[in-house]
Amino acid sequence: MQWMRTTGLSALAVAGCLIAAPASSETLRFAASGDAASLDPYAYYTTFTSGFLQNVYEPLVRYDETLNFEPALAVEWERTSPTTWRFRLREGVTFHNGNPFTADDVVASLNRARAENSPYIVATSAISDVEKIDDHTVDIHLDGPYPVLLNDLAGVLILDREWMEANDTLRPVNPSKGEESYATTNANGTGPFMIESRRPDAETVFVVNPGWWDEPEHNLDRIVFTPIKSAATRVAALLSGEVDLIMEAPLHDLARIERTEGLKVLSGKDLRVMFLGLNQGAAELNASTVKGRNPLSDVRVRQAIYQAIDIDALNQKVLRGLATPTGILVAEEIQGYDAELAPRAAAHDADAARALLAEAGYPDGFDVGMDCPNDRYVNPDQVCQAIAAMLAKIGVDVNYTSSTKSIYYKKMLSGGADIYLFGWASTPQLDAYALLNSVMHSKDGSKRGKWNPGGYHNARLDELVEQIQVEIDMDKRQEMISEAFRLHKNDYGTIALYRQPLTWAAKQEIDALQLADNKIRLWWITKN
């Protein structure tokens, strides 16, 4: 079988603004709303922690500037059977402590990540065995046909076996059980930067790895990261010059930042797609005077809600025009995206929405509950209040509840919310399957339908999702994914809204490549 290797474009070609690293070196100070939860790459399966640590550790396969696969610690790979992949490893790579990178490190790392106690087993559960062929070749055996191994491996960072053995950390730890190890507070990767010092929730200092195997496109020799939870304090730190770059710049401060000499806003499209979930499977709604039936179980009512929402007005008035309205629940960078399904399912039309309600038996409308978190997503309260006002115009009176995310998710996942705001970023796998399986598949008592508390059900879609999980012919798999999305869209299974805006802010002298997965890649940042 032919070896598969993706090369990707250079950061220079894509970003345009990036330049070859000059001889001088610089210190970058940046801030974000939270800190990495641990220095152990397998301790937490979360986007920020994995993005933070990818500057220190590296995977076999990584994402390039267009979020397509490219070689990292593996230079070539091939599927040798439906259940076996062979990886050729990069030679001449060393860990930060000088130990050489070999197949032993891959075997030990993947076995640690897939151990029963590992929080990262979700990304390695398809692996049945990891076999060393020689010092720079490994075979990964799967427990069945599995189409997204590369997607999973792009998020699994590789540790040094000798270092783990010397520090008694070959066994994974699970922080949810109160466990820690040497790897919790110490790091030894192959990546472009090394950890010089760390005070959790206060400051982490990175220094450049002079022996990195790849060609640096940055001019940084030192990075100081400070977690700043408060958005206002984060902005103040940028305005005062205390930091050079902030992630998660609040929308209401963007104009002030842009007016400030020496500062700029970096904006883009987040992978996260926002939508309204609907309690359509229950016999009755939780917060409604309508009894003995459920208005949301009628597709005409769901379409009426869809058409009542003026998505363009919502974007302009609440999201500063930075969101991207969409009719599909995955972003174009996600494996499985179908451009033909991206247009909105139906145009905003309040008259048509009222006619649909009347046809469904609700000529005077009805009342319904709506729940939204007030500390998750971008401008969630404002979004929900605007939607509630739009629904009122067609006779749907919303009983709105705003709560912190811990309270919100508990209520939502238990089926206690009638209409709820939710977003899905398809990270870290960057494939449509997780969304289809978790949000669109019926809740069946297993892991399927875990994020489908509203009870959406389509038997054909369920059948397709189970086939998508094991189909390794990627063309056939795409056809099935498209069919599943089409069924869900025609059912108005959820109310698709928009891709969430992604906003950072920085000093004018900072050039940074901002990708839709909202992970900061320090090796693509220059300070001029």
N, C-alpha and C positions, 0 to 999 in steps of 0.2 A: 504494500500500500504506500502511496505517496506521502512523504512527510508534509505536515501542514505547518506553515510559519507565516505569521502576519508581521509586517514591518511597520505599518503606520507612517504618518507624515511626521516630520520633525516639528518640535514645538515652535521653532522659528517660522516655519511655513504657515502654521495655523494661526498662531497668536499675532504674528505680524509685529507686534510691539516688542517682543522679546529680542534681546541681542546677545551675542556671544559674551560670556562672562569676562569683564575687564580684569586687569591684573590686580587692581585695588580690591580690598575686602571691606565688608560692611556688616553692621549689626542691624537686624530687623527686630522690631518690637511689635507684637500683634496680640489681639485680644478676641475672645469669643465668649458666649454666654455661659459655657460650662467647661469643665475640665475632662481630660481623659480619665475614665474610671479606674484604670490600672495600667501598668506598663506591661502586663502579661497579655500577649496578643489573643489568647483564647479565654480570657476571664469574662469578657462581656461581648455579646453579639450585637453591637450598636454602631451606628454610622460614624459618630464623632470620634469615638475611641479608635476604631479601625483606621479612620482617615488620619488621625493624629500619629498613630504608630507606623503608618506606611512610610513615613519619613525616616524611620529608624530601621524597621524590618522590611523584608521584601517577599513577595509571593513567587511562585513558579511562573505564572502568567499575570500580566498586569494590563490595565487599560491605558490606551494612548490618549492623545489630545482630543480625539473624536469619540472616546469611550468604546473603541473597538479593541480587540485583543492584540497584544504584542508580546514578544519574548521578554522575560525578566531573568529569573534564576534558571529557567529552562530556555533553551534556544530553539528546540524543535520538539514536535509531538505528533503522534499518530495513534489512531484507533486500530489495534491489531486484531481485535475481535469485537463482537457486540458488547462485551463486558470487560475489556482490557484496553488500557491506554499506556503507551510507552513514551517516556519523557527523556530527552537528552539534556543533560545539565550543563550549565555554563562553567567552563574551566577557568582557573586563575582567580576566582573570587575568594576573598577572605572576610571573616567576621571582624567586628571592631576590635576584638582582643587578639587578632592575628591568626586564629585558627582557620585552616582551609575549609571551604565549603565543599561537601561531597554528598554522595547518595545517602550516607548514614544519617546525615542531618535531616534529609527529606523523610526518610523512613521513621525516624524518631519523632519528628514534628507532627506528621500526619497521624501517627499512632496516638500521640498525646492529644491531638485535636479531636480524634474520633472515639476516645475512651468514654466509658459510660458516664463518668463524673464530669465530663467536659461540657461547659456551656456552649462550646462551639460545635457540638455534635450535630446541630441542625445543618451545618455546612458540609459535613463529612459523613452523614448517615448512609449514603449510597456506597461508601467504600468498604469492601470486605477484607482487603489485604493490600499491603504495600511491600513490594519485593525489590530488593537491590539486585540489579543485573551485573553492574560493575561500578567502579567509583563514580562514574558520571552518567549512569543510566538507571532509571527506576521504572518498574511496571506498577500501575495502579489498577487493581482488580475491583470490579463492582459486583454487587449482589444481584444485578439484573441490568437490562438495557436502560441507559440513563443519558438524556440528551444534553444536560447542562453542567457537566463536570467542570469544564473550563470556567464557567461563570462562578462556580463555587470556589475553585482553586484561586481565582483572582482575589479572593478575600481571605485566604489562609496564608498567613505570614510564617516564614521559616526561621526556626531557632537553631542554635548550635548544640548538637548532641553532647559534645564533651563538656561544654559549659553547663548544660542541664544536669549531667551526671555529677559534676564536681560540686554543684550547689543543691543537690537533692531535689530537683524540680522536674524530673522526667514524668512524674505523675501530675495530671492536671489538677487544678484547684477550682472549686466552685464558690465564688464570693457569696452567693445566696445562702450558703451553708456556713458562712463565717470563716471560710478557709483562705489562707494566704500562703505564699511561698517566696523564695528569693526573687523570682521573676516578677512578683507584684510590684517591687520597688526598684528593680535593677533591670537593665536592658543590654543586649549584645546582639545586634543584627548585622546585616550586610549593607544597609541602606546608606543614603547620602549624608545623613547626619547622625551624630551620637548624642546621648544624653550626658550632659556634664553635671547637672544638679537638678533636683526636683523637690519641691515642697507642694504636696497635693493640695489643690484648691487655692494655691497662692502663686506659685511660679515654677515654670520648667525652663531650663536653659539647654539649648541644643548647640553643638559645635560641629563644624564641617568634618566629614570623614575624608581625609586626604587620600585614602586608598580605595575610594569607590571605583568599581569596575566601569561604570557608565561615564559618559562625558558630561560634566556639569554645564548647565545653561543658566546658572545663577552666579551672583558675585557675593554671596553671604558667607561669613565665617562664624557668625554667632547669631542665634535667634533666642529672644526672650519672650516666652508666652505667659500671659496673665489672664486667667479666667475672671471675667467681670459679669456677673449675673444681670445686674440692672442695665437695661438698654440706655437709660439716660446717663448713667455713669460711664458707660462704654463710649458714648458719643462725646461726652465731656473730656474723656481721656484723649480722644483723637483731636478735638478742637484745641486742647491745651498743648498738644505736641508730645504728650506722655507716651503715646503709641503711634506707630506708623500705619497700621491697618487694623480694621475691625471687621469681623464677620457679623452677619445678622444686624445690619444697620436698619433701624426702624423707618418705615415709610414716611411717617410724619416729620422726620428730621432730614430727609434727603434734600429738600430745597435749601435748608439752612446750610447743610454741608457743601452743596454745590456753589452757594454764594460766598463761601469762605475762601479767601485767597490761599492757594497752596494745597487745597483739598479737592477730591473728586469722588464720584460715586461709581462703583462697578456693579452693573446690573445685568441680569440674565434670566434664563428660564430654569427654574428648579425642576427636577424630575418629578416632584410630588404633584399629583393630580387631585384636586379637591372635588368632592361630590357630596350629595345628600343621600344618606341611607334612609330607607323607609320600612316601617313596621307593617309589612304587608301580609305576613303569614299568620298573625294572631286573629282570633275570632272577633275581638274588639280592640279598639285603641286604648291606650293607658290613660290618656288625658283628654277625653272627649265626651260630650253629652250624647253622641250617637251610640246607641246600644243595639245589640243583636246583629250587628254587621260591622264590617271594617271598610271604610271608604278606600283606603290605600290598597286593598286587595284587587281593586278594579283598575285595569290598565288605562282606562280613559281618565280616571282621576289622576293617576301618576303622570300621564301626558299633560293634563291640565296644569299641574304644578310646574312641569318643565316649561310649558309655554307662558306661564305667568311670570317667569323670571326674565328680566331684561338683563342679559349677561353683559352687554356692552356698557350699560349704565352702571351696573355693579362694579365693573372693572374701572371705569373712569372715576367714579365718585368715591369708591372705598379703597381701591387698590392702585390709585394714581396712574392708571393705564398701563401698569407694568405686568399684569397677569396676561395669560394667553388662553382665551376661551377655547374649549375643545369638546368634542362629542365622544371621545374614547378615553378610557381610564388609564392609559399608559402613554408616556412621552415617546417622541419619535426616536430617542436614543435607545429605547428598550427593545430587546429581542422579542419579536412577536407583534410589534406595532404594524398597523395596516393604515396607510395614508388614506385609502378610500373610505375608511370609517371615521376619520378624524372630524369631518364637518358636523356641526350640531344636528341633532336628530330632528328638531323642529324649531322654527323661528319663533321669537317672542311675539305673542298675539293674545292679548287679554280677552278679546271678544271670543276668539276660538276656544280659549281655556274655559270661559263661562259656559259656552255651548256644550263642551265636553262634560262639564259637571252636571248640567241639566240632563243630558243624555244618560248619564250614569245614575240619575235619581237624586241629585243634590242641587236643585235649581236655586236654592237659597244658600248654598255652600254648607260648611260644617266647621266645627272647631277641632283643633288638634294640638298636641304638644310638640315642642321643638327644643332640643337640647344641644348646647354648644360649649366647648371648653373656652375659658377666657385666658389661658396661659399656654396655648398650643397653636401652632400655625401662624399665619400672617393676618393680623387684624380680624380675628375670629368673631369677636362680639359685633363689630361693625358690619361684617358680612352677614351674619345671621339676622341682625336687626333690619338690614336693608331687604333681605329676602322676605322676612315676616311682613314688611310693609307692602311688598309686591303681591304677596299671596292675599293680603287683606283686600286688595282691589278686585279680586275675583270671588270674594266671599269666603275665603278660607281664613278663619280667625286663629292666630297662633298664640298658644300659651307658652311663652318663651322662658327657658331656664338656662342661666349661665352659671358655670361652676368651674372649679379648678380641675385640671386633667385627671387627677387621682379619683375624684368623685365622679366626674363625667364618664370616664371609661368603665368604671364599675357599674354604673347605671346602664350605660349603652350596651355593654357586653351581656348583661343579664336580661336584655330585652325590654328594659323599662322606658326606653325613649321611642317616641313615635316617628319623628323626623330628626335626624342628627347629622351634624357636619363631620366629615371624615376625610382624611387624605392618605394616599398610598404612593410611595416613591419607588417601589420595586427595587430597593437596595437591600443588601449589597449585591444580589445576584444579577440584577439588570436583565431579568427575563420575565415574561408575562405569566408564567405558570403559577408563581406564588399568589398573585392577585386572583387569577381564575380559581385556584384551589381554595384560597382563604376567604375571599369576598363574594364570589359568584356561585361556587358549588354549594349545594344544600348542606345544612348543618346535620351531620350524621352520627355524632357521638365520638368520632375519631378526631383527627386534626383537620379534617376537611370542614370548610364552612365556619372556621373559628371566628372570623370577622364578618359573619353574615347573621347578626342577631335579629335582623328584620325578617328573616325567613323566606327570602327569595328562593324560588324553586323552578327549575326547568329541567325535566328528565333528560332531554337530549344534550343540554349543556353539561350536565353531570357526567354523562357517558363520554363526551368529548374530552373533558378535563382529565379523566382517568386514562384515556388513550394518549393525550399530550404528554403525560408524565413519563411514558416509556418509549415514545416514538423517536427513533434516532435518525430517520430520514427527515432532514430539516425542511425540505420543501413540503412534504406531506404534513409535517407538524405545523407549519405556518398556515396551511389550508384549514386545519382543524382549529387553530387559535382564532383565525379570522371568522370562521363560522360561529364559534362560541361567543366572540364579541358581538357579532351581528345579532344573534339571538337575544343576548342581554340588552342590546341597544333597542331592538324592536319591542321588547317587553317593558322598556323603561324601568329596568330592574333597580337602577339607582338614577339619580339626577346628576349627570355629569356637569361640572361647572368650568374649571379652569386649571391650567398649570400655575402653581404658586410662583410668585416672583422671587428671585434670588438677589439679594442686595448686600454688598459689602461697601466699605468706604475706606479711602486711603489718602495718604499724601501724594501729591502730583509726581513725586520722584519714584514712586513704587510702580513697577510693572509686574502684574500677576496674571496668570492664566486661570480663569474662573470657569470650572466645569459644572455641568448641571447636577452632579452628584453632591455638590456642596462640600467637597473635601479639599483641604488646603494642601497643595503640593509645593513644598518649600523649594524644591530643586528647580522650579520654573519661575522663581521670583527674583527680580533684580531691583536694586536700589541705586538710582543714578545720581 
